[in-house]
Amino acid sequence: MISITILHKEEYEADIIVKNDNYELLCYCISNVDDLKDITLITFLSKNIVKSEVDSGKVTKLDNYYAYKLFCKVINCEEHLVTLGEIKIYLDSALPGDIRNGDFVEFEVMRLDVF
């Protein structure tokens, strides 16, 4: 089950934590959080996307406020869709050509946005 916790809220801007049983992600929200029904994350400035040697989800917090290194399972290469448990994340960058559905990838992201 995915839950959100609102840390800071303006009219249409918020810092929220999206979490499930295993992972917790600090995200930026530019939607009205009162209208959120389904959580959809999209990366902002994802980079260094490579096939991972790790075959499970993993989260490493980086130094910048919203930045992470994520290890995720590829669900749909064409849509650039990966998952971290049941948290779905759309990449803003294309996956390398050798990546297939079901593979695990690792990448760095400057920020995760909630829509």
C-alpha positions in Angstrom: 0.0 0.0 0.0 1.3 3.4 -0.9 0.8 6.4 1.4 1.7 10.0 1.4 2.6 12.4 4.1 2.5 16.2 3.4 5.5 17.9 4.9 5.0 21.4 3.6 2.0 22.7 1.6 1.4 25.9 -0.4 -1.6 26.5 -2.6 -0.3 24.3 -5.5 3.0 23.2 -4.3 4.1 20.7 -1.6 6.9 18.5 -0.3 5.5 15.1 0.4 6.8 11.7 1.3 5.6 8.8 -0.8 6.2 5.5 0.9 5.3 1.8 1.0 6.3 -0.9 3.4 10.0 -0.9 2.2 10.7 2.5 0.6 10.3 6.2 1.5 10.8 9.0 -1.1 10.8 12.7 -0.6 9.0 14.2 -3.6 7.9 17.5 -5.0 4.3 18.0 -5.8 3.0 20.7 -8.2 -0.6 19.6 -8.1 -3.3 20.3 -5.5 -2.5 17.6 -3.0 -6.2 17.6 -1.9 -7.1 16.2 -5.4 -4.5 13.4 -5.5 -6.1 10.0 -5.9 -3.5 7.9 -7.6 0.2 8.6 -7.0 2.2 8.9 -10.2 5.9 9.8 -10.0 8.0 11.2 -12.8 11.7 11.8 -12.6 13.2 15.2 -13.2 16.7 15.1 -14.6 17.3 11.4 -14.5 20.8 10.3 -15.6 23.3 7.5 -15.6 20.6 4.9 -16.4 22.2 1.4 -16.7 21.3 -2.2 -16.3 21.8 -3.1 -12.7 23.6 -6.0 -11.1 21.2 -5.7 -8.2 18.0 -7.6 -8.9 15.8 -5.9 -6.3 14.5 -2.4 -5.5 16.8 -0.2 -3.5 16.9 3.5 -2.6 20.0 5.6 -1.8 19.6 9.2 -0.7 22.0 11.6 -2.4 23.3 14.9 -1.1 20.8 17.3 -2.9 17.5 17.8 -1.1 15.3 15.7 -3.5 18.1 13.6 -5.1 18.3 9.8 -5.1 20.0 6.8 -6.7 17.3 4.3 -7.4 17.3 0.6 -8.3 14.0 -0.3 -10.0 12.4 -3.0 -12.1 11.5 -2.1 -15.7 7.8 -2.6 -16.4 7.4 -1.0 -19.8 10.5 0.1 -21.9 8.4 2.1 -24.4 6.7 4.2 -21.7 10.0 4.4 -19.7 8.0 3.0 -16.7 9.8 1.4 -13.7 8.6 0.3 -10.3 10.0 0.4 -6.8 7.8 -2.1 -5.1 4.3 -0.9 -6.1 5.5 2.7 -6.6 5.4 3.4 -10.3 7.9 5.9 -11.7 8.0 7.3 -15.2 11.5 8.3 -16.4 12.1 11.6 -18.2 14.9 10.0 -20.1 14.9 7.0 -22.5 16.1 3.6 -21.4 19.3 2.3 -23.0 18.7 -0.1 -26.0 19.9 -3.2 -24.2 17.3 -2.9 -21.4 14.2 -5.2 -21.6 11.0 -5.4 -19.6 11.7 -7.3 -16.4 15.3 -6.1 -16.1 16.5 -4.0 -13.2 18.1 -0.6 -13.8 19.8 1.9 -11.6 19.9 5.6 -12.1 20.3 8.9 -10.4 17.5 11.5 -10.2 17.7 15.1 -9.2 14.0 15.1 -8.1 10.8 13.0 -8.2 7.7 14.9 -9.0 4.1 13.8 -8.0 1.3 14.3 -10.5 
